[in-house]
Amino acid sequence: MSKTILLKGQLLDFTGDPFAQPHEEVTLIETRGAVAIRGGEILDRGPADRLAAAYPDAQVEDHGDGLILPGFVDSHVHYPQTAMIASWGKRLIDWLNTYTFPEESRFADPEYAAEIASRYLDLTTAHGTTSMVSFCTIHSASVEAFFSEAAKRGQRVIGGRTCMDRNAPDSLRDTAQTAYDESKALLEKWHGQARISYAITPRFTPTSTPDQLAALGALWGEHPEVLMQTHLSEQTDEIQWVRELHPEARDYLDTYEAHGLLGENGLYGHAIHLEQREIDRLKEVNAALIHCPTSNCFIGSGLFDMQGLKREGLRVGLATDTGGGSDFSMLRTMAAAYEVAQLRHVALHPAQLLWLATAGSAGAVGMADRIGTLAPGSEADIIVLDLASTEAIAQRSRRANDLWEALFPTIMMGDDRALRAVWIGGRKALG
């Protein structure tokens, strides 16, 4: 029988959405708290004294004033872009043609795919990301590599074969039929195995013909339980391109809706320049939008309207968008989300930022009961943050009047040095 482990430290978790209610009402804070885990599952959370009495034979790991949190959930990444992160000087379409497509072509080689999958999961673990949703490439080998490496580590991941049959190099182009057939084969092989989930993955409308979008819509209709991920309204020139390709469409979202690719299990990345009809339809079907602030700034896409879209009642996740995003760190991504909101004259509270990176993203991908939380019965993906990991952070946090003031400098200035420990599926992966 697995041994019970008791992690002690400061504890912070969420019981609700701090965008919908005052953060004081939906946060659980224990200045001397603990989490009990056994066999990959969280047994309990709360005051350290109570848990110590309840689990007297537990193996204790005391992190002092370290902050115990749910592991970060990155809801939109491209793991194949790991090696080309921080590539200079292009907007979206030129960036894809110059950097992304040549790099993704390399994933026809299973050994290269395996190398990058391992490197990516090492890098994200070092930054406290315990779950993510990834686009792979057109090559089934890229999906196999990502899922195999995650399964080896016992990690909760979602991914899918990226489908493109136009406006892409020959080496990255398939057909409507191969997109359907290979996506279906991978879905049937991997979905529900270990901690793996499949996501049907058309890259975006400009790289999929109507026939391919319809084929993937049909596959989603056959498997409505899986997620579907794509991109939506990232840049204004992209939107104009979609208009030229689809003059019959009411708007960008309509190109997905017309082919069965709009639904509650849909994840729509970026979603910066939305029209009101699109907002209304996304809300009506309870779809999720994914905010990618470092990418939106790095590629010059625009300012996501977090406050307005949350006020509309939309589900929103947070993501690095590696490698359009310029950092693997969800701390840096939270900082960028704060900065983007400030440019819209809104100061997001640290509770809102942290919720987006944990419970918010988990809810966006339909897994709020499993990840992004320390609630009993959830999966034991846990991180411990050092709130004084550098002198610059320490000197600011020493002036804090409460936990939020102590945490905010780490959100704004923290990096992998702030990660004191990482647990994935109840197994210690760092620290």
Buried (B, 14 or more C-beta within 10 A) or exposed (E): EEEBBBBBBBBBBBEBBBBEEEBEEBBBBBEEBBBBBBEBBBBBBBBBEEBBEBBEEBEBBEBEEBBBBBBBBBBBBBBBBBBBBEBEEBBBBEBBBBBBBBBBBBBBBBEBBBBBBBBBBBBBBBBBBBBBBBBBBBBBBBBBBBBBBBBEBBBBBBBBBBBBBBBBEEBBBBBBEBBBBBBBEBBEBBBEEBBBBBBBBBBBBBBBBBBBBBBBBBBBEEBEEBBBBBBBBBBEEBBEBBEEBBEEBBBBBBBBBBBBBBBEBBBBBBBBBBBEEBBEBBBEEEBBBBBBBBBBBBBEBBBBBBBEBBEBEBBBBBBBBBBBBBBBBBBBBBBBBBBBBEEEEBEBBBBBBBBBBBBBBBBBBBBBEBBBBBBEEBBBBBBBBBBBBBEEBBEBBEEBEEBBEBBBBBBBBBBBEBBBBBBBBBEEBBE
